[in-house]
Amino acid sequence: MANTKNDIISQLQKDILQWEGYRPPPAGKRKLVGLGPVEAAFPNGVFPLGTVHELVCANTEQAAACGGFVSGVLSILMQNGGACLWISLSGNLFPGALKAFGMEPDRVIFVNLTRDKEVLWVMEEALKCAGLAAVIGEMREIDFKQSRRLQLAVEQSRVTGFVLRNRTDKMGSTACAARWKIRPLPSEPVDGLPGLGFPRWQVELLRVRNGQPGNWIMEWSEGKFRPVEKELPEQQKQMAG
C-alpha cells in the first residue's frame, strides 16, 4: 500500500510540474534555451515555457538591462518563427536595439499604454493567442489574483509570458513560476577601453517554484548567452552588491 501511495504522489508531482511549464524533454531531444547553469536551477534542468516569469528591477538602469536580457531569451524562443507582443509603459524601448540580441523588430508588435490596468488586460488577452511565441508586459504592480489570471491564460495557449516590474518596494506573492532580478554589469574592456565589450548582467533567481534560487553572471556574445565564471574586479563587485 505504501508503494502505491508513493507512486501516486510521484505521478501527481510530475503532472503538476508539466502543468506549470516544466516539461521534461524527450529522450535524446533535450531542448535548452542556452542559459547554462541558470537553466540547471529549474526542475528537470529545463527553462519553463508556457508559463509566466516575473522580472523585478529597482530603477531605469536595471529596467533597461532587464529588457536586454529578455530580448536575448526571446531571440532563442523565436528561432522557429512566430511573433511576440511587447506592451510598454515607459515607451523607452528602441526597436532597432533589439537587433543586438538577435531579434528582428518587424516580428515584434509594440503597444504603448499608460496604466497597469490596461497592460494587464492586454497581456491577458494576448496570452490566450496560441500564435504568439511570447508576451512581455511592463507594469509597476501585480498581485496574486492578477498573476493567477495570466497563468490560467498560458495554461491553455502554452505562450510564455514575461512581466517586467520597475518597482521593488512591493514584492508580494504571485503565481509566476519564477521571480528574477537582472542588474547591469560593466562589460569586459577591449584593448583597455571600457564600454566596448559584450553586455553583461548579474542574474538572480530570487524565487523559483520547485527549483533552486541562485546568482550568476551572464554575458551575451556571438548571438548566445555565456556564463562568466572568473572573479569580478572590485568595481564590478560593488555594482553587483
C-alpha positions in Angstrom: 0.0 0.0 0.0 2.8 2.4 0.9 4.4 1.9 -2.5 1.1 2.6 -4.3 0.7 5.9 -2.3 4.3 6.9 -3.2 3.7 6.1 -6.8 0.5 8.2 -6.9 2.3 11.1 -5.2 5.2 10.9 -7.5 3.0 10.9 -10.6 1.0 13.9 -9.2 4.2 15.8 -8.7 5.3 15.1 -12.3 1.9 16.2 -13.6 1.9 19.4 -11.6 5.4 20.3 -12.9 4.2 19.8 -16.5 1.1 21.9 -16.0 3.4 24.7 -14.7 5.6 24.6 -17.8 8.4 22.3 -16.6 8.1 19.6 -19.2 10.9 17.0 -19.3 12.4 16.7 -22.8 12.0 13.5 -24.8 15.0 11.2 -24.6 17.8 12.4 -26.8 15.9 15.7 -27.6 16.9 18.0 -24.7 15.9 21.5 -25.8 17.7 24.2 -23.8 17.3 28.0 -24.0 21.0 28.5 -23.6 21.3 29.9 -20.1 23.7 27.2 -19.0 23.9 27.0 -15.2 20.8 29.1 -14.8 18.6 26.5 -16.5 20.0 23.9 -14.2 18.3 25.7 -11.3 14.8 24.8 -12.7 13.1 21.5 -12.2 14.3 18.9 -14.8 17.0 21.4 -15.8 14.7 23.0 -18.3 13.7 26.7 -18.7 9.9 26.6 -18.2 7.9 27.6 -21.3 4.2 28.1 -21.4 4.2 29.9 -18.1 4.7 33.4 -16.7 8.0 34.8 -15.4 8.3 37.9 -13.2 11.4 40.2 -13.5 11.8 43.0 -11.0 14.1 46.0 -11.2 14.7 49.0 -8.9 15.4 51.8 -11.4 15.6 52.8 -15.0 19.1 51.4 -15.5 18.1 48.0 -14.2 14.9 48.1 -16.4 17.0 48.7 -19.5 19.3 45.8 -18.6 16.2 43.6 -17.9 14.8 44.4 -21.3 18.1 43.5 -23.0 18.3 40.2 -21.1 14.7 39.3 -22.0 15.4 40.2 -25.7 18.2 37.6 -25.7 15.8 34.9 -24.3 13.2 35.9 -26.9 15.6 35.6 -29.8 16.0 32.0 -28.9 12.3 31.3 -28.3 11.5 32.8 -31.7 14.1 30.9 -33.7 11.4 28.6 -35.2 9.2 31.5 -36.3 6.3 33.4 -34.6 6.0 36.9 -33.3 5.8 38.4 -29.8 3.9 41.3 -28.3 5.7 43.9 -26.2 3.4 46.1 -24.0 5.3 49.1 -22.7 4.5 51.7 -20.0 7.7 53.7 -20.4 7.9 53.9 -24.2 11.7 53.9 -23.8 12.3 50.7 -25.8 14.2 51.4 -29.0 13.2 48.7 -31.6 16.4 48.9 -33.5 18.4 47.9 -30.4 16.8 44.5 -30.4 19.0 43.5 -33.4 21.9 43.5 -31.0 20.3 40.5 -29.3 19.3 38.6 -32.4 15.7 39.9 -32.6 14.1 41.3 -35.7 11.9 44.3 -34.8 9.4 43.6 -37.5 8.5 40.4 -35.7 7.6 42.3 -32.5 4.2 44.0 -32.0 4.8 47.1 -29.9 1.9 48.5 -27.7 2.4 51.7 -25.6 0.0 52.2 -22.7 -0.2 54.4 -19.6 -1.7 52.3 -16.8 -1.1 49.0 -15.2 -4.7 48.1 -15.5 -4.5 48.5 -19.3 -1.3 46.5 -19.5 -2.8 43.6 -17.5 -5.9 43.4 -19.7 -4.0 43.5 -23.0 -1.4 41.0 -21.7 -4.1 38.5 -20.5 -5.9 38.6 -23.8 -2.6 38.3 -25.8 -1.5 35.3 -23.7 -4.6 33.5 -24.9 -3.4 33.7 -28.5 -1.5 30.5 -29.3 0.0 32.0 -32.4 2.4 34.2 -30.3 5.8 33.0 -29.2 5.8 35.3 -26.1 4.1 38.3 -24.5 6.0 40.9 -22.5 4.2 43.3 -20.2 5.8 46.3 -18.4 3.9 47.2 -15.2 4.6 48.6 -11.7 2.5 46.3 -9.6 0.8 42.9 -9.8 -0.9 40.9 -7.1 -1.5 37.2 -6.8 -5.0 37.3 -8.2 -3.9 39.2 -11.3 -0.8 36.9 -11.9 -3.1 33.9 -11.5 -5.3 35.1 -14.3 -2.2 35.4 -16.5 -1.1 31.9 -15.6 -4.5 30.5 -16.4 -4.3 32.1 -19.8 -1.0 30.4 -20.7 -2.1 27.0 -19.5 -4.4 26.8 -22.5 -2.2 28.6 -25.1 1.3 27.5 -24.0 2.5 31.0 -24.7 5.4 32.2 -22.5 4.8 35.5 -20.6 7.3 37.9 -19.0 6.1 40.6 -16.5 8.7 43.4 -16.2 8.2 45.3 -13.0 10.1 48.5 -12.5 9.3 48.6 -8.8 10.8 46.6 -5.9 9.2 48.1 -2.8 6.1 45.9 -3.1 7.3 42.3 -3.5 4.1 40.3 -2.7 3.4 36.7 -3.6 2.5 35.9 -7.2 1.5 32.8 -9.2 4.5 33.3 -11.5 6.8 30.3 -12.0 9.9 32.3 -11.2 11.0 35.8 -9.9 14.1 37.2 -11.5 16.3 40.2 -10.7 18.5 41.4 -13.5 21.2 44.1 -13.0 23.7 45.5 -15.4 27.5 44.9 -15.1 30.3 46.6 -16.9 31.4 44.8 -20.0 34.9 43.4 -20.4 37.3 46.2 -21.6 38.6 45.9 -25.2 42.2 46.9 -25.6 41.9 48.7 -22.3 38.9 50.7 -23.4 35.8 50.4 -21.2 32.3 50.0 -22.6 33.2 48.2 -25.8 32.8 44.6 -24.7 29.7 42.3 -24.7 26.7 43.1 -22.5 26.8 41.5 -19.1 24.3 41.0 -16.3 24.1 39.9 -12.7 21.3 37.3 -13.0 19.4 36.3 -9.8 16.6 33.8 -9.4 15.0 35.2 -6.3 12.3 32.5 -6.3 11.7 29.5 -8.5 8.9 27.0 -7.9 10.3 23.6 -7.0 13.8 24.8 -8.1 16.9 26.3 -6.6 17.4 30.1 -6.4 20.8 31.3 -7.3 23.1 34.1 -8.6 25.1 34.1 -11.9 27.0 36.4 -14.2 25.9 36.1 -17.8 27.2 37.7 -21.0 25.7 37.9 -24.5 28.3 37.2 -27.1 28.2 35.8 -30.6 24.4 35.5 -30.5 24.1 33.5 -27.4 24.4 33.6 -23.6 27.7 32.7 -22.0 28.3 32.2 -18.2 31.2 34.3 -16.8 32.9 32.4 -14.0 36.1 34.4 -13.4 36.5 36.6 -10.4 35.0 40.0 -10.7 37.1 43.2 -10.4 36.4 45.2 -7.2 34.4 47.8 -9.1 32.0 45.2 -10.6 31.6 43.6 -7.2 30.5 46.9 -5.8 28.0 47.4 -8.6 26.6 43.9 -8.2 26.2 44.3 -4.5 
